Amino acid sequence: MTETRKAIVIYDTQFGNTEKVARSLASGIKEQGVQADCVNVGAADVDELGRYDLLVVGGPTIAFGVSKPVKDFLGKLEGIELRGKMAFAFDTKSRFIFSGSAAKGIEGKLKALGMSIAKPYSSAIVKGTKGPLEEGTEETFKRIGAEISRFIQ
């Protein structure tokens, strides 16, 4: 019997849009037979992260970059052995060309921790400040979840 692979999707959200994307990613991962937990960044237990084969981290793009809760979480990962584990970063942001990207910063930090990037970061586009997500976004991220889960099977 093969060992069940595990993934965790950790997210920060302001208006619920990033949570929807996170849940879509987790759904796509689960469809591939991988156990997937989906938790808000404030509830994530860094001491448990070693149990996971795939770490997915995302948040809203705030002031052109990573939100404070996600920055704080990433800072806590310094002492955790995550080298060689798979990772994926995502964010939500407006379509405005100068909006920046939280996912780019998240991915950079995950790489610096020695993690292998399953797929280059992706951004979900939010209409206006509070949303909603652009049509088809949840389906797109469900597909991405299925795609990245294959790296740990």
N, C-alpha and C positions, 0 to 999 in steps of 0.2 A: 504494500500500500504506500502510495506516495504522500509526502508531507504536504499539508494544505499551505499554500502560499498566502501571505497576508499583506494587505495594503492599508494605509491610513491616509485619509484626505483631511487636511487641517486647513481651516479657513478663518478669515476675519470678514465681517460684513457690516455695512452701514445701513443699507436700506433693504437688505434681503436678496439682492441680486447675486452677490458672490456666493451666498449659501445655496441658491438654486443651481449655480454652475457646479459647486462642490458636490452636491447631491447627484447631479447628472453624471459627473465623473465617476463617483462611487457606484452608481447603477451600472454603468458600462463595464467597470472592473468586475463587479459581481456576476454579470452575465457571462463572463469568461471562466467562471468557477473559482475565482480568487475571493477569499474572505476580505471584505473591505469595511473599515470603520470610517465614519465621517463625523468629525468633531470640531467645534468652535475652538479657535486658538486659545481662548481663556480656559478651556477645560482639558487641553492636551497635556498629558503627563510625559515629560521628556524622558523620564527614567524607563518608560515602557517602549520607547521607539526602537530599541534594539531587536524587538520581537518581529518587526515588520521588514518585509523584503522590498517594499516600494513606499516611498514617502512623497506625498503630493501636498504642496503648500501653495496657498493662494490668498489674495486679498484685493481690496479695492485700491486703485491708484489714487493716492492722496498727495497733493502738492507735488506732482510729477514723479512720485516714487512710492516706497513701501510705507504702509500704515504703521503707527507706533506699536500696536499690539503684535503685528507680525515681526517687526524689527526686534522687539523684546524677546519674542519666542525664538527667533533665529539666534539671538545672542546666547540663549540658554543651551544651544546645541554644541557650543564650543567644547564642552567636556564629555560629550557623548561619542562613542565610537560608531561612526556611520560610514566609514570608508568602504567603498565597493558596493554599497547598497544603491538601488535604483531610485531616481528622483524625477519629479516633474513639477514645474512652476506654472501658475496661471494668475491672471488678474482680471478685473473688470475695469473698464475705463470708457471715456467718451471717444467719439471718432475724431475729435479735434486733433489736428496734426501735432500740436505741441503739448499733448496731454501727458506725455511721459509714460512710464511703464513700471508698475510694481513688480511684475513677473520677471523682468530683466534683472532687477536687483536681487530678487529671491533666488533666481537660478544661479547668479554669480556667487551668492553665499553658499548654496548647496554644493556647487563645484568646489569652492574653497575648503569645504569640509571633507572633500575626497569622495563625494558621491558621484555616481555615473548618471548622466542625464539621459533618460529614456527617449525623450523627444524634446526638441527646442520649445521654449515657453510659448504659451498661447494667450491671447487676450480676448475676452468677451466684451462686446460693445454694448454699452448702456445708452439708451436714448435719454437725453436730458440729464439732470443731476441725480434724480431718484429712480430713474428707469421708466419704462420696463426694459428688459433685454431685447436686443434686436430679434426679430422673428427667426426661428430655427436654431438659436444659440444652444438651447438645452439639448437638442438632438445632436448637434455638432460635438458638444463636450461629452455626451454619452458615447459617441463613436471614438473620441480621443481616449476615453477611459478604457474602452475595449482594446484599443491599439496599444496603449502603454502597458496594460496588464500582461501582454504576451511576452514582455521582456523578463518576466519573473516566473514563467511557467516552465 
